[in-house]
Amino acid sequence: MTRAGEWPSPFGATAVAQGGLKLAQPSLYGDHAYWLEGRPAERGRVALLRHRHDGRGEVEELTPPEVSVRSRINGYGGGAYLACEAGAFFVDDRDQQVWRVEAPGRALALSAAPGLRFADLALDAAGAGLIAVCEDGREDPHRPTQRLVAIALDDGALSDLTSGRDFYAYPSLSPDGTTLSFLAWDLPDMPWEGARRWTLDLASGALAPTAGAGCAFQPLWGATGQAWWADDAAGRFELVRGDGRRFADGGRECALPLWNLGMRCLVPAGADAMVVASVADGLWQLRRLDAARGSWSTLAPALTQVEHLAGDATRLVVLAGGAAAPLAIVALDLASGASRVLRASTALHIAPDDASAPEPVRIVSAAGTVHGLWWAPRNARCALGAGERPPLLVRCHGGPTAAASSACEARTLFWTSRGYALLDLDYRGSWGYGRDYRRALDGAWGEADAEDAVAAARWAIAAGRADPARIAITGSSAGGFTALNALTLPDQPFRSAAIHYGIAELVSAMTGTHRFESGYGERLLGPWPAARAIYEARSPLSRLARLATPTLFTQGLADEVVLPDQTERLAAALAARGLRVVVRRYPDEGHGFRAAATVADALASELEFHAGSFGLAHHAEAW
């Protein structure tokens, strides 16, 4: 019988990387669904595409082949295109200007304002211009300012609508064209802590904040002119109507951490109805609200990971997946419940018997309850032997304000189909479990999350779910930071580690970052520079003497967030003590790997490394 960890798998690293499209931010206009598509085979280029919502016809690529659609506002972008009655518009990554699609494959520049960036596009009431968030870095590229602007469609001229706050998002015009709603917030807050809803009377210029104590998300207008948004005044993000009525849904949370502009969980679905994407215990659902009755119902229950939605009273288009379905652009008919996939994120064939399903788990530790998603080993041709415990990979997501995905992903099945169990850890501070759980990381980053990783591994061992001699941990960026600090804790159970561009030195990482998250460390660690000692003490580079686990490092040499020197210093210190260390360096990659060849090499290298740590055979088919 083949041991778990050595099972032959149908998922090779090259196929996983090449077949993994990065789909984003679908929208609906007229007969068509629109979306963005990042392509690893084209070094991460992002194209704008469309397809009829009813599935007829062919997918059309609207942007020219040399164009990558991407806004760089806030460093993370988002909201980089708009499809509306005036046409299709996008932000070109090369110049950060707004362009108009003239015909599929042909575009003309609309704005001409070097040094400015645009995102979160909306059409004005007269159809004569766009409304956008504008970022101005001409005076200081490292500390740009923001404002809301109008962009004339006839000549691209700019006019200011409002300014004075550090950040803006979600400009949304009321159906009668008189009022603009939006979010605004200031440093040191991140949007999920400080964003508030505002309105601007376009005739008088009067600004007014929306009353309420909670942080707001995605303000919008219903078809009848009623305002809607979500806020966390009750401890979780709940749907709120403009008259102040709240629509709680059994402890579910209907918002996303606003790392990218344009993220959407709420869609008006008629005069007094809404469709909402909400999460509980790490699993998402599409939920429909009948506001007159105050009742909720579930749509498309197989979709347990919903990352974006758009639509109208009769149709939806969502970026979603589930236990048996990878992320895809999915069209839904609200009347019939019929659905169709317009674009899948992977071309890989995934047989049902090779697909592991996520199991939400609650791990009770000394610090309280920790959450995660458990993926058991699964392979149509192999099974665990009687009493056999599989190797375990504990995976720490980045952010840290983020969460694990419950969608069927080839990068997850790469492991589970080989006989590994995988625990996607939603450590304290993760999204989707309410404000108190999210804030449990305040002042404790590098400690609470690391403790949770160790507690999760020990739980799996005690529950008989994993082999105590074959426990590994992995993470990228902030997840790499969590993993590194977990490796420094006493009696930690990890026998192998893979750190992908992990944060190793906090002073430069948190004070040298872009303006959007320049205050992030103030909540996670403490005020700068008064808390400098905490920043230094929590940095893995200051804890080198406690690191004693064989470790693989992968690092982009063009990374400006985690400088390559941090990884080199970690690797050299471990190697000097005789530990097994491998470093994979990628000259053209930055923070986050985009090229298919890089993604494949990092994945296969991690499998080979853990196999070596655990005394497992490494199969050539891993590639």
VOGU-3710 file (C-alpha; in Angstrom, 3 decimals, decimal comma):
1> mtragewpsp> 0,000/0,000/0,000  1,306/3,442/-0,949  1,941/5,707/2,033  0,030/8,947/2,434  2,214/11,703/1,057  3,411/9,454/-1,786  0,121/8,890/-3,590  0,364/9,428/-7,368  -1,643/12,542/-8,202  -3,416/13,753/-11,336
11> fgatavaqgg> -2,439/17,327/-10,481  1,050/18,330/-11,575  2,571/21,665/-10,588  2,944/22,880/-14,176  -0,661/22,099/-15,047  -1,885/23,686/-11,808  0,055/26,888/-12,495  -0,692/27,205/-16,192  -4,360/26,407/-15,779  -4,978/28,853/-12,954
21> lklaqpslyg> -6,634/32,033/-14,200  -7,015/34,890/-11,724  -10,633/35,948/-12,232  -11,850/39,177/-10,637  -14,722/41,614/-10,182  -17,475/40,499/-12,568  -20,179/42,996/-13,527  -23,376/42,963/-15,543  -24,565/45,416/-18,179  -27,165/44,776/-20,827
31> dhaywlegrp> -26,992/41,239/-22,161  -23,378/40,728/-21,109  -21,358/39,757/-18,077  -17,920/41,398/-17,860  -14,893/40,379/-15,812  -11,133/40,683/-15,437  -8,846/37,747/-16,101  -5,244/37,490/-14,914  -3,203/34,995/-16,936  -0,099/33,366/-15,469
41> aergrvallr> 0,860/32,107/-18,928  1,142/35,781/-20,006  3,182/36,758/-16,935  0,080/37,837/-15,065  -1,366/40,175/-17,712  -4,957/41,130/-16,883  -7,502/41,299/-19,698  -11,080/42,603/-19,774  -13,555/40,088/-21,205  -17,276/39,698/-21,721
51> hrhdgrgeve> -19,789/36,973/-22,539  -23,537/36,968/-22,945  -25,206/36,256/-19,608  -27,348/33,557/-21,233  -24,211/31,713/-22,333  -24,808/32,062/-26,068  -21,997/33,117/-28,375  -18,304/33,301/-27,612  -16,187/35,001/-24,969  -14,843/38,331/-26,262
61> eltppevsvr> -11,612/39,941/-25,120  -12,134/43,701/-25,172  -8,679/45,015/-24,338  -5,740/45,099/-26,767  -3,186/42,281/-26,346  -0,499/44,642/-25,048  -2,731/46,049/-22,295  -2,951/44,855/-18,695  -5,927/46,243/-16,781  -4,875/47,312/-13,320
71> sringyggga> -5,208/50,289/-11,034  -2,434/50,874/-8,529  -4,410/53,091/-6,158  -3,604/52,186/-2,543  -0,954/49,796/-3,853  -3,568/47,049/-4,271  -5,835/48,594/-6,900  -9,271/47,213/-7,707  -12,234/48,850/-9,420  -10,208/49,111/-12,631
81> ylaceagaff> -13,020/48,997/-15,187  -16,643/49,977/-15,818  -19,188/48,654/-18,314  -22,193/50,981/-18,724  -24,436/52,652/-21,310  -21,607/55,000/-22,270  -19,338/52,048/-23,133  -16,583/50,038/-21,497  -13,749/51,848/-19,714  -10,601/50,533/-18,026
91> vddrdqqvwr> -7,410/51,642/-16,281  -4,232/50,751/-18,178  -1,465/49,516/-15,864  1,213/51,248/-17,933  0,028/54,835/-17,448  -2,778/54,472/-14,840  -5,076/56,483/-17,103  -8,677/55,724/-18,039  -9,188/54,328/-21,541  -12,354/53,707/-23,545
101> veapgralal> -12,917/50,516/-25,536  -13,688/51,549/-29,134  -14,076/47,968/-30,389  -12,800/44,591/-29,183  -9,005/44,871/-29,205  -8,969/48,634/-29,776  -9,004/51,430/-27,167  -8,470/55,195/-26,944  -7,220/57,180/-23,963  -9,862/59,209/-22,141
111> saapglrfad> -7,887/60,901/-19,374  -4,463/62,462/-19,864  -3,167/63,319/-16,409  0,337/61,948/-15,771  0,998/61,361/-12,085  -2,664/60,660/-11,329  -4,246/57,239/-10,817  -7,912/56,327/-11,139  -10,224/53,563/-9,877  -13,752/52,770/-8,672
121> laldaagagl> -15,376/54,154/-11,815  -19,079/55,113/-12,004  -21,199/56,885/-14,618  -22,715/60,282/-13,849  -26,445/60,971/-14,083  -26,334/62,630/-17,499  -24,121/59,976/-19,028  -21,633/62,704/-19,918  -18,848/61,750/-17,563  -17,365/59,288/-15,157
131> iavcedgred> -16,972/59,599/-11,409  -13,803/58,091/-9,948  -11,469/57,897/-7,019  -8,340/59,821/-8,000  -4,935/59,446/-6,372  -2,382/62,210/-6,867  1,264/61,333/-6,342  2,849/64,211/-8,205  4,182/66,019/-5,145  5,117/62,939/-3,124
141> phrptqrlva> 4,770/59,517/-4,794  5,150/57,824/-1,396  2,393/59,836/0,266  -0,202/60,537/-2,435  -3,472/62,335/-1,750  -6,945/61,237/-2,823  -10,163/62,880/-3,928  -13,313/62,106/-5,873  -13,374/63,562/-9,387  -15,557/63,738/-12,493
151> ialddgalsd> -13,992/62,866/-15,869  -15,736/64,385/-18,905  -16,344/61,864/-21,667  -15,934/64,388/-24,483  -12,436/65,621/-23,646  -11,241/63,823/-20,476  -11,236/67,045/-18,427  -11,185/66,580/-14,657  -13,232/68,407/-12,052  -13,083/67,872/-8,311
161> ltsgrdfyay> -16,138/66,665/-6,400  -14,811/66,345/-2,855  -11,493/66,039/-1,049  -9,949/66,375/2,387  -10,039/62,783/3,587  -7,161/60,345/3,300  -9,049/57,654/1,356  -12,239/57,211/-0,654  -14,205/54,277/-2,059  -17,526/53,312/-3,653
171> pslspdgttl> -18,764/56,547/-5,274  -22,408/55,716/-6,012  -24,950/58,077/-7,572  -28,591/58,072/-6,477  -31,132/57,172/-9,190  -32,324/60,781/-9,404  -28,762/62,004/-9,903  -28,802/64,459/-7,002  -26,756/62,685/-4,330  -23,437/60,899/-4,309
181> sflawdlpdm> -22,761/58,400/-1,548  -19,287/57,077/-0,788  -16,956/55,783/1,907  -14,160/57,832/3,407  -11,597/57,185/6,132  -8,330/58,511/7,499  -5,029/57,189/8,762  -4,104/55,284/10,833  -7,270/53,261/10,229  -7,711/50,551/7,661
191> pwegarrwtl> -11,105/50,697/5,906  -12,646/47,885/7,968  -11,950/49,943/11,105  -12,500/53,537/10,046  -14,613/53,777/6,885  -17,849/55,734/7,246  -20,628/56,417/4,763  -20,978/59,991/3,521  -23,309/61,757/1,116  -22,600/64,717/-1,136
201> dlasgalapt> -25,433/66,918/-2,422  -24,251/67,661/-5,943  -26,298/70,863/-6,226  -25,266/72,545/-2,995  -21,980/70,756/-2,328  -23,153/69,910/1,183  -21,444/66,913/2,809  -23,127/64,804/5,480  -21,926/61,746/7,412  -24,355/58,898/7,950
211> agagcafqpl> -25,262/58,470/11,590  -24,156/55,293/13,321  -21,294/53,906/15,329  -20,211/51,120/12,999  -17,692/50,853/10,224  -19,421/50,821/6,809  -19,027/48,742/3,653  -20,306/49,142/0,073  -22,896/51,949/0,128  -25,289/51,762/-2,816
221> wgatgqawwa> -28,780/52,718/-3,968  -31,780/50,521/-4,682  -33,942/50,922/-7,753  -36,469/53,044/-5,826  -33,813/55,383/-4,432  -33,512/53,701/-1,057  -29,977/53,687/0,348  -28,335/50,439/1,483  -24,999/49,507/2,998  -23,475/47,117/5,533
231> ddaagrfelv> -21,939/48,067/8,883  -20,582/46,349/11,962  -22,316/48,420/14,643  -23,755/45,195/16,088  -20,400/43,408/16,120  -20,717/41,807/12,670  -21,270/43,375/9,279  -25,045/43,396/8,712  -27,239/44,830/5,990  -28,662/48,288/6,759
241> rgdgrrfadg> -31,350/50,235/4,902  -31,432/54,019/4,650  -34,340/54,297/7,087  -32,100/52,736/9,749  -33,642/49,270/9,735  -31,122/46,471/10,175  -31,479/43,034/8,600  -29,450/40,556/10,630  -29,109/37,058/9,205  -28,455/34,669/12,058
251> grecalplwn> -24,918/35,820/12,851  -23,739/35,810/9,239  -21,387/38,584/8,087  -21,906/40,364/4,741  -18,739/42,271/3,914  -15,192/41,777/2,674  -11,946/43,357/3,911  -11,460/46,237/1,472  -7,956/45,444/0,247  -9,080/46,183/-3,315
261> lgmrclvpag> -11,454/48,927/-4,388  -14,708/47,781/-5,928  -15,224/44,641/-3,817  -18,959/43,846/-3,713  -21,214/41,678/-1,528  -24,553/43,486/-1,994  -26,866/43,720/-5,025  -30,377/45,283/-5,237  -32,756/42,624/-6,575  -36,002/44,530/-7,001
271> adamvvasva> -38,012/47,209/-5,236  -37,652/45,741/-1,764  -35,185/42,887/-2,115  -31,445/42,404/-1,886  -29,037/39,601/-2,723  -26,144/39,402/-0,295  -22,981/37,305/-0,067  -22,407/36,432/3,573  -20,153/34,145/5,578  -20,360/32,027/8,733
281> dglwqlrrld> -17,842/29,423/9,970  -15,653/30,067/6,932  -18,353/29,136/4,392  -20,085/31,708/2,184  -23,623/31,684/0,836  -25,696/33,760/-1,548  -28,666/34,962/0,485  -31,766/36,758/-0,783  -33,628/39,199/1,475  -37,336/39,912/1,188
291> aargswstla> -37,250/43,175/3,121  -41,046/43,470/3,407  -41,194/40,152/5,243  -37,763/40,403/6,835  -37,014/36,883/5,621  -33,898/35,325/4,101  -33,506/32,450/1,627  -30,469/30,725/0,136  -29,529/30,787/-3,545  -27,190/28,266/-5,206
301> paltqvehla> -26,229/26,496/-1,951  -23,349/24,620/-3,617  -21,444/27,909/-3,890  -19,613/28,156/-0,554  -16,985/30,703/-1,612  -18,389/33,955/-3,009  -15,833/36,663/-3,721  -17,803/39,183/-5,792  -21,293/39,664/-7,174  -23,237/42,000/-9,441
311> gdatrlvvla> -26,685/41,922/-10,993  -30,199/43,271/-11,147  -33,736/42,204/-10,275  -33,633/39,059/-12,438  -29,976/38,081/-12,957  -26,712/37,722/-11,088  -23,119/37,243/-12,129  -20,800/36,075/-9,373  -17,206/35,056/-8,816  -17,785/31,947/-6,765
321> ggaaaplaiv> -16,917/28,309/-6,244  -17,616/25,460/-3,887  -16,390/22,175/-2,501  -16,795/20,512/-5,891  -16,295/23,558/-8,112  -13,263/25,816/-8,600  -13,763/29,564/-8,642  -15,583/30,636/-11,789  -17,612/33,437/-13,312  -21,112/32,075/-12,813
331> aldlasgasr> -24,340/33,466/-14,303  -27,524/32,935/-12,258  -31,172/33,426/-13,175  -33,056/34,546/-10,068  -36,479/33,392/-11,256  -35,579/29,852/-12,277  -32,501/29,309/-10,156  -30,630/28,125/-13,256  -26,888/28,718/-13,346  -24,136/28,400/-15,936
341> vlrastalhi> -20,372/28,787/-15,807  -19,167/31,501/-18,159  -15,476/31,137/-17,318  -13,711/28,674/-15,021  -10,511/29,594/-13,227  -8,888/26,311/-14,242  -9,014/24,060/-17,272  -7,942/21,071/-15,191  -10,365/18,192/-15,050  -11,198/17,509/-11,411
351> apddasapep> -12,861/14,137/-10,863  -15,255/14,116/-7,886  -13,327/11,287/-6,214  -10,133/13,369/-6,321  -11,738/16,453/-4,756  -11,437/16,939/-1,018  -14,221/19,002/0,597  -13,609/21,635/3,292  -14,735/20,853/6,821  -15,130/23,879/9,111
361> vrivsaagtv> -13,360/23,134/12,392  -13,268/24,883/15,733  -10,119/24,369/17,728  -10,355/25,035/21,441  -7,091/26,282/22,926  -6,044/28,053/26,097  -6,708/31,358/24,351  -10,224/30,431/23,183  -11,705/29,090/19,967  -9,702/29,185/16,741
371> hglwwaprna> -11,249/28,548/13,331  -10,099/26,789/10,197  -11,007/24,649/7,198  -9,845/21,038/7,167  -9,112/19,322/3,846  -8,735/15,568/4,262  -6,552/13,456/1,940  -8,518/12,192/-1,042  -7,549/10,286/-4,166  -9,670/8,035/-6,365
381> rcalgagerp> -6,881/5,456/-6,533  -5,530/5,500/-2,958  -6,757/5,578/0,614  -5,329/5,760/4,116  -4,432/2,418/5,620  -6,015/1,163/8,794  -4,791/3,393/11,614  -2,619/5,461/9,234  -2,286/9,136/10,001  -1,413/11,422/7,093
391> pllvrchggp> 1,206/14,154/6,944  -0,307/17,562/7,671  0,325/20,957/6,108  -0,873/23,926/8,205  -1,402/26,854/5,823  -1,456/30,440/7,132  -3,197/32,997/4,941  -1,772/36,443/4,288  -3,250/39,777/5,259  -3,412/39,222/8,185
401> taaassacea> -6,964/40,610/7,839  -8,154/37,945/5,408  -9,484/34,377/5,463  -9,074/30,950/3,912  -11,016/30,031/0,785  -13,503/27,151/0,740  -13,451/26,795/-3,056  -12,101/23,679/-4,710  -8,641/24,915/-5,764  -6,079/22,963/-7,730
411> rtlfwtsrgy> -3,337/24,232/-5,408  -5,168/22,602/-2,499  -5,890/19,360/-4,348  -2,209/19,241/-5,326  -1,615/18,320/-1,673  -4,702/16,365/-0,667  -4,535/14,131/-3,751  -1,022/13,101/-2,671  -2,223/12,021/0,758  -1,556/15,188/2,742
421> alldldyrgs> -4,156/16,641/5,055  -4,301/20,417/4,825  -5,538/22,779/7,521  -6,316/26,279/6,278  -5,983/28,238/9,487  -8,163/31,271/10,198  -6,121/32,401/13,181  -7,261/35,197/15,479  -7,516/38,374/13,422  -9,054/36,606/10,433
431> wgygrdyrra> -12,097/37,866/8,568  -15,624/36,527/8,733  -15,987/35,676/12,433  -17,090/39,044/13,780  -15,372/42,167/15,018  -14,186/40,736/18,344  -12,377/37,853/16,653  -10,830/40,220/14,129  -9,648/42,583/16,846  -8,231/39,732/18,938
441> ldgawgeada> -5,017/40,257/16,951  -4,768/43,943/17,922  -1,436/44,442/19,634  -0,764/40,708/19,412  0,357/40,116/15,816  3,277/37,713/15,772  2,147/36,142/19,027  -1,571/35,242/18,991  -1,535/34,057/15,375  1,632/32,021/15,924
451> edavaaarwa> 0,143/30,442/19,059  -2,960/29,539/17,058  -0,865/27,783/14,411  0,824/25,645/17,049  -2,496/24,971/18,795  -4,060/23,887/15,490  -1,276/21,412/14,770  -1,461/19,988/18,293  -5,243/19,654/17,971  -4,859/17,662/14,755
461> iaagradpar> -2,332/15,360/16,415  -4,475/14,848/19,514  -7,551/14,156/17,390  -5,703/11,438/15,472  -5,996/13,402/12,249  -2,275/13,779/11,545  1,050/11,994/11,980  2,958/13,852/14,729  6,262/13,147/12,977  5,131/14,709/9,696
471> iaitgssagg> 3,720/18,166/10,419  4,635/21,110/8,156  3,691/24,784/8,117  3,543/27,187/5,206  2,585/30,793/4,552  3,232/33,705/2,232  3,791/37,388/3,064  1,984/38,021/6,380  1,199/34,301/6,494  4,919/33,635/6,218
481> ftalnaltlp> 5,439/35,962/9,172  2,915/33,956/11,198  4,571/30,682/10,202  8,068/31,931/11,061  6,979/33,072/14,507  5,197/29,766/15,107  8,532/28,056/14,457  10,116/30,052/17,305  7,664/28,882/19,975  8,767/26,268/22,518
491> dqpfrsaaih> 7,776/22,663/21,823  6,257/23,565/18,454  5,434/20,414/16,452  6,551/21,434/12,956  9,178/19,294/11,275  9,277/21,177/7,978  8,405/24,689/6,774  7,953/26,607/3,528  8,080/30,391/3,687  7,065/32,281/0,553
501> ygiaelvsam> 8,287/35,896/0,619  7,482/35,997/4,340  7,840/39,172/6,392  10,923/38,778/8,562  11,645/42,343/9,683  8,741/44,527/10,813  10,298/47,978/11,090  10,890/48,352/7,360  7,852/46,256/6,358  5,369/48,322/8,378
511> tgthrfesgy> 6,922/51,784/8,141  8,172/51,603/4,551  4,919/50,353/3,042  2,586/52,418/0,861  0,330/55,010/2,439  -2,823/52,866/2,436  -1,523/50,514/5,144  1,040/52,801/6,710  -1,025/52,834/9,909  -1,822/49,112/9,874
521> gerllgpwpa> 0,973/48,313/12,331  -0,371/50,824/14,843  -3,324/48,530/15,548  -1,541/45,199/15,087  1,606/46,076/17,042  1,418/49,514/18,649  1,993/53,201/17,887  5,113/54,034/15,932  7,781/54,925/17,024  6,797/54,504/20,685
531> araiyearsp> 6,342/50,752/20,179  9,558/50,255/18,221  10,757/47,651/20,708  7,675/45,531/19,959  8,236/45,778/16,207  11,809/44,614/16,684  11,005/41,859/19,188  8,249/40,342/17,011  10,463/40,269/13,910  11,598/36,721/13,055
541> lsrlarlatp> 15,059/38,094/12,262  15,380/39,002/15,942  14,466/35,431/16,933  16,999/33,555/14,839  18,336/31,575/17,788  14,884/30,024/18,257  14,507/28,839/14,658  15,493/25,188/14,328  13,229/23,707/11,637  14,291/22,704/8,101
551> tlftqglade> 12,920/25,463/5,885  12,343/26,220/2,216  12,329/29,894/1,230  10,985/31,261/-2,052  11,715/34,882/-2,874  11,177/37,306/-5,724  14,313/39,343/-6,243  12,248/42,354/-7,361  10,163/42,292/-4,156  9,898/45,793/-2,653
561> vvlpdqterl> 7,744/44,725/0,330  9,830/41,869/1,703  13,339/42,730/0,597  15,378/39,736/-0,594  17,998/40,522/2,045  15,532/39,453/4,757  15,185/35,989/3,271  18,916/35,672/2,660  19,716/36,545/6,285  17,197/34,012/7,581
571> aaalaarglr> 18,499/31,281/5,298  22,151/31,971/6,109  21,515/31,889/9,855  19,729/28,535/9,648  22,326/27,036/7,314  25,125/28,153/9,646  23,604/25,962/12,348  23,601/22,960/10,059  19,886/22,959/9,337  18,533/21,863/5,987
581> vvvrrypdeg> 17,734/25,028/4,018  16,756/25,610/0,391  16,264/29,036/-1,218  14,480/29,407/-4,568  15,110/32,835/-6,092  13,075/34,355/-8,934  14,759/37,377/-10,583  11,686/38,901/-12,256  9,127/38,374/-9,496  7,945/40,900/-6,931
591> hgfraaatva> 5,705/40,460/-3,884  3,461/37,615/-5,013  4,308/35,334/-7,908  2,618/35,924/-11,272  4,428/33,878/-13,912  3,235/30,296/-14,395  6,794/28,958/-14,384  7,449/30,579/-11,010  4,214/29,319/-9,476  4,945/25,783/-10,694
601> dalaselefh> 8,520/25,818/-9,428  7,503/27,120/-5,987  4,782/24,488/-5,654  6,900/21,541/-6,780  9,859/22,729/-4,702  7,696/22,836/-1,596  6,451/19,289/-2,184  10,003/18,052/-2,739  11,217/19,816/0,394  8,537/18,448/2,713
611> agsfglahha> 8,988/14,976/1,214  12,661/15,195/2,100  11,870/16,323/5,628  9,446/13,449/6,130  11,399/10,682/4,394  8,806/10,387/1,627  9,434/9,538/-2,011  9,240/12,453/-4,417  7,588/11,617/-7,720  8,585/13,149/-11,041
621> eaw> 4,876/13,579/-11,811  4,817/16,437/-9,272  5,721/18,650/-12,218
//
